[in-house]
Amino acid sequence: DLYRIKDISHCLDKNHWQSKTWLAENLCELYNHDCGKILIVGGWYGLTAYLLRTFWPEPQMNIVSSDMDPMCEQYGYKLFPDYDIQFKTLQVNDKLDLSGYTVIVNTSCEHMEPKDIQYIIDNKDKDAWVAFQTNDYYSIDSHINCSPTLEFWKEELGSMEWFAYAGQQPASEFNRFMIIGK
């Protein structure tokens, strides 16, 4: 399956590795707990989950990587078989039950409808953290929710109660934006 080979290769490229490491480092520093339950929405093949597991190797930190593509679940278990990561096939627009999660991560907000991101904010537990990333790379058809600037995106997420971190990371052709908070 040439599509799948290209897709997995893309998911592990330098830009994705850097942006997800950036998230894992900052989230680990800010969310200073040694246990909890992390849900990664749009987790693709599990790179974010793997990087989070390297920062939280303890089994009391439950990490779930979800994606709407059922093949991501299958390949996730093959790529990261011994890292105590649970892979699930889920869609945010299925009205997920977000209760019990202490952190919800989405590194691909540019691929999601704004209403689905808002659903996460509105339906997470009150004290649950979120760590979101998007970018200003409009030239990809599946990028349906880019933001021109970090400040613009922060205003769009204005229903969040508190921002612990807001930052920008340059990539080769675009800027990636990250917000961590509640």
Secondary structure, DSSP 8 states (H G I E B T S, - for coil): -HHHHHHHHHHTSHHHHHHHHHHHHHHHHHS--S-EEEEETT-TTSHHHHHHHHH--STTEEEEEEESSHHHHHHHHHHSTTS-EEEEE--GGGT---TT-SEEEES-GGGS-HHHHHHHHHHS-TT-EEEEEEES-TTSTT--S--SSHHHHHHHTTTSS-EEEEEEEE-SSSEEEEEEE-
